[in-house]
């Protein structure tokens, strides 16, 4: 008789479900995520919901207020600047160690074409997802799993305010990505690092400036 596979951990299932819900842009920033409501929606007890919410708070996606529930994290200008500073360092490192192959260059060039297409058709979600795919392709090609994990977490946090950064910098993405891909194609890692830093720095500066000039609520 074959041994039965153990069912997946309920906390893991709750974590993945709530995370997908958040990254799909379903809840508004001011919507309260309670253990009771999530328990009813997912059809499981509150205990795995509580553990899942704690994990999401540790990842920086939500904030938990005692006796009130959880809310999507809202970022200050300083927090956004810190996040992009870290991303810049890690992604510049990624292009310095990435394994450059013809397949990688082709993937990046195809991504650039899709990005331009999404931009032209004003497909915001498609554009954002393709932007993440472009950077993720480079990270994956480094074959550094820890680097990929940290960058994915940063991208998840950035996703919470990507709509705002999209309005400020989306039109510059195809050109910036093309510069990075061309430098890698030429095996010019220093130029690739410079292009990556310029790309991420441009988004950071425009976004931080926008947040700092926004009226206080």
C-alpha positions, 0 to 999 in steps of 0.5 A: 500500500502506498503512503498517502501524501500529507495535505498541504499546511492550512497556514501555507494555503491561507498565506498564499490565498491572502497574498494573491488577493492583496497582489491582485489589487482587490482590497483598498488601502483602507479596507480592514482584513479581519481574521473572522472575515477571512476565516469565513471567506476561506472556510478555515479556522482563525488560527492559520489565518492569524499565522498567515497574516503575521507572515505577511506582516513580516514580509512588509505587505500589511500592518496589523493593528491590535484588536482592529485587524490588518491593513495594506501597508502604506509607505512613507517617502523615506520607506520608498526611497530605502526600498528602491535604494536596496533594489538598486544595489541588488539589481546592479549586483545581479547584472554583474554576475548574471550568466549571459547567454544568447537565450537570456538576451533573446528573452530580454529583447522579447520582453522589451517588445511586449512592454512597448506593446502594453504601453501603446495599448495602455494595458497597465497591469500587463505593463507592470507584470512585464516589467517584473518579468524583465527584472525577474529574468535577469535575477533568475539567470544569476542562479542565486536563489537567495538573491531571487527570494529577496528581490521577489519580496522587494517587488511584492512590496513595490507592487502596493504602490506600482500604480503611482510609479506607473504614471510617473515612469512607465514611458521610460521603461522600454528605453531603459530596458533596451539599454540594459539588454544591449549592455548585456548582449555586448557583455559590458557588465559595467555599462549594464550596471550603470544602465540598471542604476540609472533606470531604478534611480529615475523611478525612485527620484520621481516617486519620492518627489511625488510623495513628498509633494503630496498634500497631507491627509 
